[in-house]
Amino acid sequence: PLRSMSRKRSRQQRERAMMVRRELWKRELCEAGVVITHAGHNARCQGVAVELHEPLTRARGGSILDPANTVAICRSCHDWIHVNPAAATDLGLLRSA
């Protein structure tokens, strides 16, 4: 049978999960809501970070294992970023390679 994920990718996903737990424990509040709201946009920030967002995505050369390439974020703000990529890029919440 074929693997659904390579061993290397599987290892990265395990390391990523540990990093996410560690970072969300340290960074409990949504870091994007203030930036989005201050710029005059409304993302309906929930205030509590539940996931990490990578401004420099893997497709653009970023690492999913680098805490410096993450923003602790709530689901509403994460949705806003991906629905509004131009505005998110202007705010530094998305970056190009």
Residue pairs with C-beta under 8 A, 6 or more apart in sequence:
5 13
12 64
12 65
15 65
16 64
16 65
19 52
19 65
19 67
20 51
20 52
23 52
23 67
23 70
23 72
24 49
24 50
24 51
24 52
24 72
27 49
27 72
28 48
28 49
28 72
29 47
29 48
29 49
29 72
30 45
30 46
30 47
30 48
30 49
30 72
30 73
30 74
30 77
31 49
31 71
31 72
31 73
32 43
32 45
32 53
32 71
32 73
32 74
32 77
32 78
32 80
32 81
32 93
33 43
33 45
33 46
33 47
33 74
33 76
33 77
34 45
35 91
35 92
35 93
36 42
36 43
36 45
36 77
36 80
36 91
36 93
37 43
37 45
39 87
39 90
39 91
41 80
41 84
41 87
43 76
43 77
43 79
43 80
43 81
44 76
44 80
45 74
45 76
45 77
46 74
46 75
46 76
46 77
47 74
48 74
49 72
49 73
49 74
50 73
50 74
50 75
51 72
51 73
51 74
51 75
51 78
52 70
52 71
52 72
52 73
53 70
53 71
53 73
53 78
53 81
53 93
54 62
54 63
54 64
54 69
54 70
54 71
55 62
55 69
55 70
55 71
55 92
55 93
55 94
55 95
56 62
56 69
56 95
56 96
56 97
57 94
58 64
60 95
60 96
60 97
61 97
62 69
62 95
63 69
71 93
73 81
80 88
81 88
81 93
81 94
82 88
85 94
88 94
89 95
89 96
